[in-house]
Amino acid sequence: MNNKKLTGAEIIWECLIKEGVDVVFGYPGGAILPAYDALTKYSDKVHHVLTRHEQGATHMADGYSRASGKVGVAIATSGPGAANMVTGIATAMMDSVPIVCITGQVPRPAIGTDAFQETDIAGAVIPVSKHSYLVMEIERLAETIKEGFAIARSGRPGPVLIDIPKDIQSSSTEFKYPAKPVMIPGVEPEITASEDELDTAIDMIADSKQPVILAGHGILLSGASNEVVKLAEMAGVPIGWTLLGSGAIPSSHPLNMGMMGMHGEYAVNNAIQEADLLIACGMRFDDRVTGNTQTYSTGSKKIHFDIDPAEINKNIKVDLGICGDLKTILKQLLPKLNKKNNESWIKTITKWQKESNQRNIINTETEVLYGAQVISDLWHETNGDAIIVSDVGQHQMLEAQYYKHDEPNTLLTSGGLGTMGFSLPAAIGASFFRKDKDIWVIVGDGSIQMTITELATAVQEQSNIKIAIINNGYLGMVRQWQQLFYDERYNETPISSPDYLKIAEAYGLKGFRVTSRDEIPSAVKSATQVNGPALVEFVVEQHDMVYPMVPAGADLNEMISRPVHEQFKESEM
C-alpha cells in the first residue's frame, strides 16, 4: 500500500496532531508561510493563537506546558522572528519545561549567503536548549519532529527547536509517521535506586535528629507530591521549598515551613543551617537557594534525589546522590522507613517562626497599601484556589511568601532565568488548559510593560485571566539592591507608567484601580465576575522592600530582617 504524498508544510501539522497537539502559539512570516498556508486544512483540529510577539509565543507555549504537563508548541518565521524566541527558549530550559519551537528558515540554496531574514537559529540556541535541528531532507522531517517531541519530554524535560527551510515546506514526499518508539542514547535516565542506595538513605534518616527536606520543582515534574508528604510524615521531617517547588507540598501542612533561600523564611534558612541531614528532592542547589556555598549547612549530611546526574555534586557536595525518577525512588524507599517524630527539632523551628511573625508586615497596621497585603488579600478573596502566574521582581517573592498554595502546579513563574515579561503571555497559554480555575497574573509595573502588547491576544482569545498590576513606580527589586548595597543611588529605577485603566479600555478590557486595602475585596470580586480578561491596578507603597533578604554571597542565616514594628517593640523589652 502506497503512503500518501504530502508537502513538508502538511507533514508539520500531521506530526503535531499525531503528538496530541491541539493548540499552537505563533506569528507568521515569509519563511514559515507554507506551513501557515497548509494550516487551512487542519484548522478544525489545531487552534492557532496569533500572538503579538514571538517571545510571547514561547512564553505561551511554556505556560501551557506548565499548566498541562504536555509539550507546548510555538511557531515563528526566520531571522528576527526566530531570534525573538531565544529568551522564551532559555526560560524553558532553565526551568525544565518541555516545549517545541518550529521555525521557518530561508530556502536551502540560500543558507549561508546572508539572505534576507537568515539567522542560524539552530546554532544560536544550542547553549539554551535541550536540542536543536536544521532539517535538510524532507524525508527526515517526520522522524525529526517525533524525535524532537521525545527529547523535549524525556528525562529532565526541556525545549527543542526544529528549523525547517522554506523549500522543504513546499516540496513533497510520501508521508508515514514513524511507528517505532524513539530511542535516544544518553537521554533516558536511571529510573530506580539500588538496594544499597536505599539502605544507606534509610540509615541516614534514622540517625538524624534535625533533618530537613528540600522540596524542588522535580517533585512537580515527577508527580511525587504525595510521596514526599509521606516521607515527611513518617520520618518527622520539616519541609522547605524552592520557588519552583511552591505547591509541591500543601502550604497548610503542619510540616511545611515555607520557602528557602535569598528571600526565604527566617525559620527555614535557620533550619537548613542547623540541620544534621538535608534530603534534597528534585532541586539543584542554585545560588539563590544556598547563599555562600562554603558555609552552606556545613554540619549536615546530604542526600540528593534528582533525575539529572549532572546536578548531583555540581554545586554542593553530597554524601549520597541517587539518580532517577523521584516518584519511583520514594515508592521504593517508603516501605523501608520507620516512624519518627523529631519533636524537639520541630519545637525549635516553631520558636523561630514565632520570632519572625513580629516582623511580618501582614501583622502590622499601615496607613498605605503594601504589596504583601495585596497578595495576602488576593489569596483570601480567591480562597487560595486560583492559578497564579507570577512575573519577576519584588511581587514574585511576595507571592511566594503570602499566597499559600495547597495544590501542585498552581504557581507558574520564571525561576532560573528570572524573565521579566513572562507572566502575561504564560497565563494566556495556561488558560487553554486550566479552564477549571481562575487564573491571576501577578505582575509589576516594570514587567507588564515588557509584554503588554499581549493584552490584545488575551482579548482576541477571550482568555479568562485576571491581571493584578502591583504598581510602586519603581523597578522595585533593583531599587531594593540600590538602597541596601549601593548607598541609595537610585539610578534608572524610577519608572513611569501609562494610565493602565485607559490602556485596558483601549485594548477592550475591564479595568479597576485600588489605592487602599479596604478596596481590595470589591475589586477582586468585580474582576472575577468579568467574562474574559480583566485588569486591576494596585497602587502600593513605593519604598517597601522584601524581607528577609540574604545578601548575595552571604551565609544563608545572615538575613536582613524587616525592622520590628512599633506595636511590637514593647513586647521585646
ZAMARGU-4260 file (C-alpha; in steps of 0.2 Angstrom, whole numbers, plus 5000, padded with zeros to 4 digits):
<rodrens>
0) 5000/5000/5000 | 5007/5017/4995 | 5008/5031/5008 | 5000/5047/5003 | 5011/5061/4997
5) 5011/5077/5007 | 5021/5093/5007 | 5033/5097/5021 | 5021/5110/5027 | 5007/5097/5028
10) 5019/5085/5037 | 5022/5098/5051 | 5003/5098/5055 | 5001/5080/5053 | 5015/5076/5065
15) 5009/5089/5078 | 4992/5081/5078 | 5000/5064/5080 | 5009/5071/5095 | 4992/5076/5103
20) 4994/5095/5099 | 4978/5104/5098 | 4984/5122/5101 | 4999/5131/5095 | 5006/5149/5098
25) 5014/5158/5084 | 5017/5173/5072 | 5018/5171/5053 | 5031/5177/5041 | 5039/5174/5025
30) 5050/5158/5028 | 5036/5149/5038 | 5021/5155/5026 | 5020/5137/5018 | 5016/5130/5035
35) 5003/5144/5038 | 4995/5141/5021 | 4993/5122/5025 | 4986/5126/5042 | 4969/5130/5032
40) 4967/5111/5030 | 4970/5107/5049 | 4961/5122/5057 | 4947/5111/5064 | 4960/5100/5073
45) 4973/5113/5079 | 4969/5130/5086 | 4982/5143/5082 | 4984/5158/5093 | 4991/5174/5085
50) 5002/5182/5097 | 5009/5199/5096 | 5027/5195/5098 | 5037/5179/5096 | 5044/5180/5113
55) 5026/5180/5119 | 5023/5164/5108 | 5036/5154/5118 | 5030/5160/5135 | 5013/5155/5130
60) 5019/5138/5125 | 5029/5137/5141 | 5013/5142/5152 | 5003/5129/5143 | 5015/5116/5146
65) 5017/5120/5165 | 4999/5120/5167 | 4995/5104/5157 | 5011/5094/5158 | 5010/5092/5139
70) 5023/5099/5127 | 5019/5117/5122 | 5022/5122/5104 | 5027/5139/5097 | 5030/5144/5078
75) 5039/5158/5071 | 5047/5164/5054 | 5066/5165/5051 | 5078/5179/5056 | 5071/5191/5069
80) 5055/5180/5072 | 5066/5165/5077 | 5078/5176/5087 | 5064/5184/5097 | 5061/5166/5103
85) 5078/5164/5112 | 5073/5172/5128 | 5057/5160/5130 | 5068/5145/5125 | 5081/5150/5138
90) 5067/5152/5151 | 5060/5135/5147 | 5077/5127/5148 | 5082/5134/5165 | 5065/5128/5172
95) 5064/5111/5163 | 5049/5115/5153 | 5045/5104/5138 | 5041/5115/5123 | 5045/5113/5104
100) 5048/5128/5094 | 5046/5126/5075 | 5054/5140/5064 | 5055/5143/5046 | 5072/5145/5038
105) 5077/5153/5021 | 5077/5140/5006 | 5092/5128/5007 | 5101/5136/4992 | 5101/5152/5001
110) 5108/5146/5018 | 5125/5154/5021 | 5123/5168/5009 | 5116/5181/5022 | 5100/5180/5013
115) 5085/5191/5019 | 5080/5186/5037 | 5093/5172/5038 | 5099/5168/5055 | 5107/5152/5061
120) 5094/5149/5074 | 5098/5131/5077 | 5116/5136/5081 | 5111/5151/5091 | 5100/5141/5103
125) 5112/5127/5107 | 5118/5134/5124 | 5100/5137/5129 | 5090/5122/5123 | 5090/5103/5126
130) 5092/5100/5107 | 5090/5109/5090 | 5088/5103/5072 | 5091/5111/5055 | 5080/5099/5043
135) 5089/5097/5027 | 5080/5082/5020 | 5061/5082/5018 | 5062/5063/5020 | 5068/5065/5038
140) 5056/5079/5043 | 5043/5067/5051 | 5056/5057/5061 | 5064/5073/5066 | 5048/5081/5073
145) 5044/5064/5083 | 5062/5064/5089 | 5061/5082/5095 | 5045/5079/5105 | 5053/5063/5113
150) 5068/5073/5118 | 5058/5088/5125 | 5048/5076/5136 | 5061/5063/5142 | 5071/5063/5157
155) 5073/5081/5163 | 5062/5090/5151 | 5067/5105/5141 | 5065/5115/5125 | 5068/5109/5107
160) 5070/5119/5091 | 5066/5112/5074 | 5072/5124/5060 | 5064/5120/5043 | 5069/5128/5027
165) 5055/5136/5016 | 5059/5125/5001 | 5057/5109/5012 | 5040/5115/5017 | 5035/5117/4999
170) 5042/5101/4992 | 5033/5084/4994 | 5036/5066/4999 | 5027/5051/5005 | 5022/5053/5022
175) 5021/5039/5036 | 5023/5044/5054 | 5036/5033/5062 | 5029/5019/5072 | 5044/5014/5082
180) 5047/5022/5099 | 5062/5035/5099 | 5077/5028/5107 | 5090/5041/5111 | 5106/5036/5119
185) 5110/5046/5135 | 5093/5053/5137 | 5084/5040/5146 | 5090/5041/5164 | 5091/5028/5178
190) 5073/5026/5185 | 5076/5016/5201 | 5088/5016/5215 | 5098/5001/5220 | 5095/4992/5237
195) 5112/4998/5243 | 5107/5016/5240 | 5090/5014/5248 | 5098/5006/5264 | 5110/5020/5265
200) 5097/5033/5264 | 5086/5024/5277 | 5101/5023/5289 | 5105/5042/5287 | 5087/5046/5290
205) 5086/5035/5306 | 5102/5043/5313 | 5096/5061/5310 | 5089/5072/5324 | 5087/5088/5315
210) 5083/5083/5297 | 5076/5095/5283 | 5068/5091/5267 | 5072/5102/5252 | 5057/5102/5240
215) 5061/5107/5222 | 5052/5108/5205 | 5057/5090/5202 | 5043/5084/5214 | 5030/5093/5202
220) 5038/5086/5187 | 5038/5068/5193 | 5021/5069/5202 | 5029/5065/5218 | 5020/5077/5230
225) 5011/5063/5239 | 5026/5053/5242 | 5036/5067/5248 | 5022/5071/5261 | 5023/5053/5267
230) 5041/5054/5269 | 5040/5069/5279 | 5026/5062/5290 | 5034/5045/5293 | 5051/5052/5297
235) 5046/5068/5306 | 5055/5080/5294 | 5050/5098/5291 | 5050/5104/5273 | 5057/5120/5265
240) 5054/5123/5247 | 5062/5132/5232 | 5052/5145/5222 | 5048/5132/5209 | 5044/5119/5222
245) 5029/5130/5228 | 5013/5119/5229 | 5023/5103/5229 | 5019/5102/5247 | 5002/5109/5253
250) 5005/5126/5262 | 4993/5121/5275 | 5003/5105/5280 | 5010/5107/5298 | 5027/5102/5292
255) 5028/5115/5278 | 5040/5128/5284 | 5039/5139/5268 | 5051/5145/5255 | 5070/5144/5257
260) 5084/5155/5250 | 5088/5173/5247 | 5070/5179/5252 | 5066/5163/5261 | 5058/5162/5278
265) 5068/5165/5293 | 5064/5148/5301 | 5068/5139/5285 | 5085/5146/5282 | 5090/5144/5301
270) 5084/5126/5300 | 5094/5122/5285 | 5110/5129/5293 | 5107/5120/5309 | 5101/5103/5301
275) 5111/5087/5303 | 5103/5080/5287 | 5097/5088/5271 | 5086/5077/5260 | 5085/5086/5243
280) 5071/5081/5232 | 5072/5087/5214 | 5081/5103/5217 | 5098/5109/5210 | 5106/5119/5224
285) 5107/5135/5214 | 5114/5151/5221 | 5098/5159/5226 | 5095/5144/5237 | 5112/5141/5245
290) 5119/5158/5249 | 5138/5155/5252 | 5141/5138/5246 | 5157/5137/5258 | 5146/5139/5273
295) 5130/5131/5267 | 5124/5119/5281 | 5141/5113/5285 | 5135/5102/5299 | 5124/5091/5289
300) 5125/5075/5279 | 5116/5077/5262 | 5105/5065/5252 | 5101/5071/5234 | 5087/5064/5223
305) 5087/5070/5205 | 5083/5064/5188 | 5098/5073/5181 | 5115/5066/5185 | 5123/5082/5181
310) 5115/5091/5196 | 5122/5079/5209 | 5138/5086/5217 | 5138/5101/5204 | 5136/5115/5217
315) 5135/5106/5234 | 5145/5090/5238 | 5133/5077/5245 | 5135/5061/5254 | 5123/5051/5244
320) 5117/5055/5227 | 5103/5045/5219 | 5099/5047/5201 | 5082/5043/5194 | 5063/5046/5194
325) 5059/5054/5211 | 5041/5046/5212 | 5048/5029/5208 | 5063/5030/5221 | 5052/5036/5235
330) 5040/5022/5232 | 5054/5011/5234 | 5060/5020/5250 | 5044/5022/5260 | 5041/5004/5264
335) 5058/5003/5272 | 5055/5019/5284 | 5052/5018/5302 | 5041/5031/5311 | 5050/5046/5319
340) 5044/5062/5326 | 5059/5073/5330 | 5048/5083/5342 | 5062/5093/5350 | 5068/5099/5332
345) 5050/5104/5327 | 5049/5115/5343 | 5065/5124/5339 | 5058/5128/5322 | 5041/5134/5329
350) 5051/5146/5340 | 5060/5153/5325 | 5043/5155/5316 | 5036/5165/5331 | 5051/5176/5331
355) 5048/5181/5313 | 5030/5184/5315 | 5033/5200/5324 | 5042/5207/5309 | 5028/5202/5296
360) 5020/5217/5288 | 5004/5207/5287 | 5003/5208/5306 | 5005/5227/5307 | 4994/5242/5304
365) 4998/5253/5290 | 4992/5269/5283 | 4996/5265/5265 | 4994/5249/5254 | 5008/5237/5254
370) 5011/5224/5240 | 5011/5210/5253 | 4994/5215/5259 | 4988/5214/5241 | 4995/5196/5239
375) 4988/5190/5256 | 4971/5198/5252 | 4970/5191/5235 | 4974/5174/5242 | 4960/5176/5255
380) 4947/5183/5241 | 4951/5168/5230 | 4950/5156/5244 | 4968/5151/5239 | 4960/5141/5224
385) 4967/5151/5209 | 4981/5148/5197 | 4994/5161/5200 | 5006/5166/5186 | 5019/5177/5193
390) 5031/5188/5185 | 5049/5193/5191 | 5053/5205/5205 | 5048/5210/5222 | 5030/5204/5219
395) 5036/5187/5214 | 5044/5185/5231 | 5029/5192/5240 | 5018/5180/5230 | 5029/5165/5236
400) 5028/5172/5254 | 5009/5176/5255 | 4999/5166/5243 | 4998/5149/5250 | 4997/5135/5238
405) 4989/5119/5243 | 4989/5110/5226 | 5003/5106/5214 | 5006/5117/5198 | 4996/5132/5204
410) 5011/5144/5204 | 5018/5146/5187 | 5033/5158/5186 | 5051/5160/5179 | 5063/5154/5191
415) 5080/5150/5185 | 5081/5164/5171 | 5071/5177/5180 | 5062/5183/5165 | 5053/5199/5166
420) 5038/5199/5155 | 5034/5181/5157 | 5018/5181/5167 | 5005/5189/5155 | 5009/5178/5140
425) 5012/5162/5151 | 4995/5165/5159 | 4986/5166/5142 | 4995/5149/5137 | 4989/5141/5154
430) 4971/5147/5151 | 4970/5135/5136 | 4971/5120/5148 | 4966/5126/5165 | 4948/5131/5162
435) 4943/5124/5179 | 4951/5138/5189 | 4953/5157/5189 | 4970/5162/5183 | 4978/5178/5191
440) 4993/5186/5184 | 5003/5195/5197 | 5015/5207/5189 | 5024/5223/5192 | 5024/5240/5183
445) 5040/5236/5175 | 5037/5218/5170 | 5020/5222/5162 | 5027/5235/5151 | 5038/5222/5143
450) 5025/5211/5135 | 5009/5222/5137 | 5005/5220/5119 | 4999/5203/5123 | 4984/5211/5131
455) 4977/5211/5113 | 4980/5192/5112 | 4971/5190/5128 | 4956/5200/5122 | 4956/5191/5105
460) 4956/5174/5113 | 4944/5180/5127 | 4956/5172/5139 | 4949/5170/5157 | 4964/5179/5165
465) 4964/5192/5178 | 4979/5204/5179 | 4985/5211/5195 | 4997/5225/5192 | 5007/5229/5208
470) 5012/5247/5204 | 5025/5255/5215 | 5033/5267/5202 | 5050/5258/5203 | 5059/5243/5196
475) 5057/5238/5214 | 5069/5224/5216 | 5083/5233/5208 | 5079/5248/5219 | 5080/5237/5234
480) 5098/5232/5230 | 5102/5250/5226 | 5096/5255/5243 | 5104/5241/5253 | 5121/5239/5243
485) 5124/5255/5233 | 5121/5269/5245 | 5104/5273/5239 | 5109/5279/5222 | 5093/5276/5213
490) 5099/5276/5195 | 5087/5272/5182 | 5074/5263/5193 | 5060/5275/5195 | 5049/5270/5181
495) 5034/5279/5174 | 5018/5270/5168 | 5004/5274/5157 | 4986/5275/5164 | 4983/5257/5165
500) 4964/5259/5165 | 4965/5269/5149 | 4976/5255/5142 | 4964/5242/5147 | 4950/5252/5139
505) 4960/5254/5123 | 4963/5235/5122 | 4945/5231/5126 | 4947/5225/5144 | 4938/5230/5160
510) 4950/5239/5172 | 4949/5244/5190 | 4961/5254/5202 | 4964/5250/5220 | 4973/5263/5232
515) 4968/5257/5249 | 4967/5240/5257 | 4948/5241/5260 | 4945/5242/5241 | 4953/5225/5238
520) 4939/5213/5241 | 4927/5223/5229 | 4940/5225/5215 | 4944/5206/5216 | 4926/5201/5215
525) 4922/5213/5201 | 4937/5207/5191 | 4932/5189/5194 | 4914/5192/5188 | 4921/5198/5171
530) 4919/5185/5157 | 4936/5186/5149 | 4951/5196/5154 | 4951/5210/5167 | 4964/5221/5174
535) 4966/5228/5192 | 4980/5241/5196 | 4985/5241/5214 | 4995/5257/5219 | 5006/5252/5233
540) 5020/5259/5244 | 5034/5264/5234 | 5049/5261/5246 | 5044/5245/5253 | 5057/5230/5252
545) 5055/5211/5253 | 5061/5204/5269 | 5070/5193/5274 | 5084/5195/5262 | 5101/5186/5261
550) 5114/5197/5253 | 5122/5189/5238 | 5137/5178/5244 | 5132/5179/5262 | 5129/5164/5274
555) 5111/5158/5272 | 5106/5163/5290 | 5114/5180/5288 | 5097/5188/5284 | 5092/5206/5284
560) 5075/5206/5293 | 5061/5219/5292 | 5063/5231/5307 | 5051/5226/5321 | 5035/5237/5320
565) 5032/5250/5334 | 5017/5240/5340 | 5028/5225/5344 | 5043/5234/5352 | 5036/5234/5370
570) 5034/5216/5370 | 5053/5214/5365 | 5058/5224/5380
</rodrens>
